[in-house]
Amino acid sequence: MVRLFQTVRELGKLSFNPVSIVSPIPLLAFCLFSLNSIISGEINPVYLLYAGVFSILSHSGANLWNHVNDVEVDRLQGKKNAIIEGLISGKTVMYVAILFYAISGFMVFYYSGVAFILYLVWAGITWIYSDLKYAGKRIRRLKEYPAGEIITYAIATPAYVLVLWGFFSGYGKESLIVSTAFGFLGLSGLFLKDIKDISGDEMAGLKTLGVVYPPSLLLRISSTFLITYYLIFILSPLIGGFPAKIEIVIIPFSALLLYTIPRFVKDSWEISIQSINAVRVMSYSTFLSVILLSLLIFIHS
């Protein structure tokens, strides 16, 4: 019993590492539920619960699959986790990852055929992105070179958003706006993440964005993508996508424009002690934007 409890606990830690807007708190699911509700007028908590469970299981599956394939890379980078420390076997983690992918797929299939196709796209590219056990033995993993990273995020993020949207309604102009916006947010996060991972990726011999290109360039691109994310939502009422209250994201957008970007410009887009604080504000304001979008369901026009 003690062994089982330890296994479940360690699986939980791996499943929710890294923490994101998808899990362990399915903030993205609630955000999309809120956005869908303000245009459809429908509020069904059962759909939200279903989407939340899917969000946690699917993201956990992707995280577990990534961890089990990155054992040697993580060891070279000096990282510690349950697999490296021998607290749980890599085979167990792999089987649970496959189980979570499968359960998530069945959940989507039950709701929507179109969403299921999009799920297969997301599942396929996230699987190949991390895979070192099957296809990864013959071809270079997508996560090990810049083009592969960009392609993965450019496809996986919008596809995943559309899958979640499918739990609440069909597809149209609004779903395209939302998936495009979050696609840019995902790419912004990728370029920012690779700056943080430079030293570890170099030690592991990976040719990621952070290793190949200077941090200043990555910071510029990340900021540009993030600005685009905000502008898509702010301008969406002009094309009839969403009501004007969606422009509440101007609040966190202002923090980006008034503090973060000027700080980066002052430092010539180089990483410094001062710019690290600006990066934190950049990250926190992004989380705040998703929270504010999630709260729109409670705000009357």
C-alpha positions as CSV (number, residue, x, y, z in Angstrom):
1,M,0.0,0.0,0.0
2,V,2.8,2.4,0.9
3,R,4.5,1.5,-2.4
4,L,1.3,2.2,-4.4
5,F,0.8,5.6,-2.6
6,Q,4.4,6.6,-3.4
7,T,4.0,5.6,-7.1
8,V,0.8,7.7,-7.4
9,R,2.4,10.6,-5.6
10,E,5.4,10.6,-7.9
11,L,3.3,10.2,-11.0
12,G,1.3,13.2,-9.9
13,K,4.5,15.3,-9.5
14,L,5.7,14.3,-13.0
15,S,2.2,14.8,-14.5
16,F,2.0,18.4,-13.3
17,N,5.6,19.4,-14.1
18,P,5.8,21.9,-15.6
19,V,2.8,23.8,-14.3
20,S,0.9,25.7,-16.9
21,I,-2.5,27.3,-17.8
22,V,-3.6,23.8,-18.8
23,S,-2.9,21.9,-15.5
24,P,-2.9,21.1,-12.6
25,I,-5.6,23.8,-12.6
26,P,-7.4,23.7,-16.0
27,L,-7.4,27.5,-16.4
28,L,-7.4,27.3,-20.2
29,A,-10.5,25.1,-20.2
30,F,-12.3,27.6,-17.9
31,C,-11.2,30.5,-20.1
32,L,-12.6,28.9,-23.2
33,F,-15.8,28.0,-21.4
34,S,-16.1,31.6,-20.4
35,L,-15.4,33.0,-23.9
36,N,-17.9,30.5,-25.4
37,S,-20.6,31.4,-22.9
38,I,-20.4,35.2,-23.5
39,I,-21.2,34.6,-27.2
40,S,-23.6,31.7,-26.9
41,G,-25.4,32.6,-23.7
42,E,-25.2,28.9,-22.6
43,I,-23.7,27.9,-19.3
44,N,-23.4,24.2,-18.7
45,P,-21.1,23.2,-15.8
46,V,-21.1,19.6,-17.0
47,Y,-19.2,20.6,-20.2
48,L,-16.7,22.5,-18.1
49,L,-16.1,19.6,-15.8
50,Y,-15.6,17.3,-18.8
51,A,-13.2,19.7,-20.5
52,G,-11.3,20.2,-17.2
53,V,-10.8,16.4,-16.7
54,F,-9.7,16.1,-20.3
55,S,-7.3,19.0,-19.9
56,I,-5.7,17.5,-16.9
57,L,-5.4,13.9,-18.3
58,S,-4.2,14.9,-21.8
59,H,-1.6,17.4,-20.5
60,S,-0.4,14.8,-17.9
61,G,0.0,12.2,-20.6
62,A,2.1,14.6,-22.7
63,N,4.2,15.6,-19.6
64,L,4.8,12.0,-18.6
65,W,5.8,11.0,-22.1
66,N,8.2,13.9,-22.2
67,H,9.8,13.0,-18.9
68,V,10.2,9.3,-19.7
69,N,12.0,10.2,-23.0
70,D,14.1,12.9,-21.4
71,V,15.7,10.9,-18.7
72,E,19.2,11.0,-20.1
73,V,18.9,14.6,-21.1
74,D,17.6,15.6,-17.6
75,R,20.4,13.6,-16.0
76,L,23.0,15.5,-18.1
77,Q,21.4,18.8,-17.1
78,G,21.6,17.9,-13.4
79,K,17.8,17.7,-13.0
80,K,16.2,15.4,-10.4
81,N,12.9,13.6,-10.7
82,A,11.3,10.3,-9.6
83,I,12.5,8.4,-12.7
84,I,16.2,9.5,-12.3
85,E,16.2,8.8,-8.6
86,G,14.7,5.3,-9.1
87,L,11.5,6.0,-7.2
88,I,9.4,4.9,-10.1
89,S,10.3,2.9,-13.3
90,G,10.3,4.5,-16.7
91,K,8.2,1.7,-18.0
92,T,5.4,2.5,-15.5
93,V,5.5,6.2,-16.5
94,M,5.3,5.3,-20.2
95,Y,2.3,3.0,-19.7
96,V,0.5,5.6,-17.7
97,A,1.3,8.2,-20.3
98,I,-0.2,6.0,-23.0
99,L,-3.2,5.3,-20.9
100,F,-3.8,9.1,-20.4
101,Y,-3.5,9.7,-24.1
102,A,-6.0,7.0,-24.8
103,I,-8.6,8.1,-22.2
104,S,-8.3,11.6,-23.5
105,G,-8.9,10.5,-27.0
106,F,-12.0,8.5,-26.1
107,M,-13.4,11.6,-24.2
108,V,-13.0,13.7,-27.3
109,F,-14.4,11.0,-29.7
110,Y,-17.5,10.9,-27.6
111,Y,-18.2,14.6,-28.1
112,S,-17.1,15.5,-31.6
113,G,-15.6,13.8,-34.7
114,V,-14.0,17.1,-35.8
115,A,-12.5,17.6,-32.4
116,F,-11.2,14.0,-32.4
117,I,-9.3,14.6,-35.6
118,L,-7.8,17.7,-34.1
119,Y,-6.9,15.7,-31.0
120,L,-5.1,13.2,-33.2
121,V,-3.1,16.0,-34.7
122,W,-2.2,17.3,-31.2
123,A,-1.4,13.9,-29.8
124,G,0.6,12.9,-32.8
125,I,2.9,15.9,-32.9
126,T,3.4,16.0,-29.1
127,W,4.2,12.3,-29.1
128,I,6.8,12.8,-31.9
129,Y,8.1,15.9,-30.3
130,S,9.4,14.0,-27.3
131,D,9.8,10.5,-28.7
132,L,13.2,8.9,-28.3
133,K,12.0,5.3,-28.0
134,Y,10.4,4.6,-31.4
135,A,10.6,7.1,-34.2
136,G,13.2,9.1,-32.3
137,K,15.7,6.2,-32.8
138,R,15.6,6.8,-36.5
139,I,15.0,10.5,-36.9
140,R,15.9,13.6,-35.0
141,R,13.3,14.6,-32.3
142,L,11.3,17.7,-33.1
143,K,12.4,19.3,-29.8
144,E,16.1,19.1,-30.6
145,Y,16.2,21.7,-33.3
146,P,14.6,25.1,-33.9
147,A,12.4,24.3,-36.8
148,G,11.0,21.3,-35.1
149,E,10.2,23.3,-31.9
150,I,8.5,26.1,-33.9
151,I,6.4,23.6,-36.0
152,T,5.3,21.7,-33.0
153,Y,4.1,24.7,-31.0
154,A,2.6,26.4,-34.1
155,I,0.4,23.3,-34.7
156,A,-0.1,21.8,-31.3
157,T,-1.3,24.9,-29.4
158,P,-4.1,26.0,-31.8
159,A,-5.1,22.4,-32.3
160,Y,-5.4,21.8,-28.5
161,V,-7.4,25.0,-28.1
162,L,-9.8,23.9,-30.8
163,V,-10.2,20.5,-29.1
164,L,-11.2,22.2,-25.9
165,W,-13.5,24.5,-27.7
166,G,-15.2,21.5,-29.2
167,F,-16.5,20.5,-25.8
168,F,-18.6,23.7,-25.6
169,S,-19.8,24.3,-29.2
170,G,-19.1,23.9,-32.9
171,Y,-16.5,25.8,-34.8
172,G,-16.7,29.2,-36.4
173,K,-15.2,32.7,-36.5
174,E,-14.8,32.9,-32.7
175,S,-13.0,29.6,-32.4
176,L,-10.6,30.7,-35.1
177,I,-9.9,34.0,-33.3
178,V,-9.2,32.2,-30.0
179,S,-7.1,29.4,-31.4
180,T,-5.0,31.9,-33.4
181,A,-4.5,34.2,-30.3
182,F,-3.4,31.3,-28.1
183,G,-1.2,30.0,-30.9
184,F,0.8,33.2,-30.7
185,L,0.8,32.9,-26.9
186,G,2.2,29.4,-27.2
187,L,5.0,30.5,-29.5
188,S,5.8,33.4,-27.3
189,G,6.2,31.0,-24.4
190,L,8.4,28.7,-26.4
191,F,10.9,31.5,-27.2
192,L,10.9,32.7,-23.6
193,K,11.4,29.1,-22.3
194,D,14.3,28.4,-24.5
195,I,16.2,31.4,-23.1
196,K,15.8,29.9,-19.6
197,D,17.0,26.5,-20.8
198,I,20.1,27.6,-22.7
199,S,22.7,26.3,-20.3
200,G,21.0,23.0,-19.8
201,D,20.4,22.4,-23.5
202,E,24.0,23.2,-24.3
203,M,25.1,20.6,-21.7
204,A,22.8,18.0,-23.3
205,G,24.0,18.8,-26.8
206,L,20.6,20.0,-28.0
207,K,20.4,22.6,-30.8
208,T,17.4,24.4,-29.5
209,L,16.4,28.0,-30.3
210,G,18.2,29.2,-27.2
211,V,21.5,27.5,-28.2
212,V,21.4,28.5,-31.9
213,Y,20.2,32.1,-31.6
214,P,21.1,34.9,-29.3
215,P,18.8,35.6,-26.3
216,S,18.2,39.2,-27.5
217,L,16.6,37.9,-30.7
218,L,14.5,35.4,-28.8
219,L,13.3,38.1,-26.4
220,R,12.3,40.3,-29.3
221,I,10.4,37.5,-31.1
222,S,8.7,36.4,-27.8
223,S,7.6,39.9,-27.1
224,T,6.3,40.4,-30.7
225,F,4.2,37.2,-30.5
226,L,2.8,38.2,-27.1
227,I,1.8,41.6,-28.4
228,T,0.1,39.9,-31.3
229,Y,-1.8,37.6,-28.8
230,Y,-3.2,40.7,-27.0
231,L,-4.0,42.6,-30.2
232,I,-6.1,39.7,-31.6
233,F,-8.4,39.8,-28.6
234,I,-8.5,43.6,-28.3
235,L,-9.4,44.0,-32.0
236,S,-11.8,41.0,-32.2
237,P,-14.9,43.1,-31.4
238,L,-14.2,45.1,-34.6
239,I,-14.9,42.0,-36.7
240,G,-17.8,40.9,-34.7
241,G,-16.1,38.1,-32.9
242,F,-16.6,39.0,-29.3
243,P,-18.3,41.7,-27.3
244,A,-16.3,44.8,-26.2
245,K,-15.8,43.5,-22.7
246,I,-13.1,41.1,-24.0
247,E,-10.9,44.2,-24.2
248,I,-10.4,43.8,-20.4
249,V,-7.0,42.2,-21.5
250,I,-5.8,45.8,-22.0
251,I,-5.0,45.8,-18.3
252,P,-2.2,43.2,-18.4
253,F,-1.3,44.4,-21.9
254,S,-0.6,47.8,-20.4
255,A,1.9,46.2,-18.0
256,L,3.7,44.8,-21.0
257,L,3.8,48.0,-23.0
258,L,4.5,50.4,-20.1
259,Y,7.1,48.4,-18.1
260,T,8.3,45.2,-19.8
261,I,9.0,46.4,-23.3
262,P,10.6,49.8,-22.2
263,R,12.9,47.8,-19.8
264,F,14.0,45.5,-22.6
265,V,14.6,48.4,-25.0
266,K,16.7,50.2,-22.3
267,D,18.8,47.1,-21.8
268,S,19.1,46.7,-25.6
269,W,17.2,43.4,-25.4
270,E,20.0,41.8,-23.5
271,I,19.3,39.7,-20.4
272,S,20.3,41.5,-17.2
273,I,19.2,41.5,-13.6
274,Q,16.8,44.3,-14.3
275,S,15.3,42.6,-17.3
276,I,14.7,39.4,-15.4
277,N,12.1,41.3,-13.3
278,A,10.6,42.5,-16.6
279,V,10.4,38.9,-17.8
280,R,8.6,38.0,-14.5
281,V,6.1,40.8,-15.1
282,M,5.7,39.5,-18.7
283,S,4.8,36.0,-17.4
284,Y,2.6,37.1,-14.6
285,S,0.6,39.5,-16.8
286,T,0.1,36.7,-19.3
287,F,-1.5,34.5,-16.5
288,L,-3.5,37.5,-15.5
289,S,-4.9,37.9,-19.0
290,V,-6.1,34.3,-19.0
291,I,-7.7,34.8,-15.6
292,L,-9.5,37.9,-16.7
293,L,-10.8,36.2,-19.8
294,S,-12.0,33.4,-17.6
295,L,-13.9,35.9,-15.4
296,L,-15.8,37.5,-18.4
297,I,-18.6,35.1,-17.8
298,F,-19.4,36.9,-14.5
299,I,-19.1,40.4,-16.1
300,H,-22.2,41.9,-17.5
301,S,-21.9,44.2,-20.5
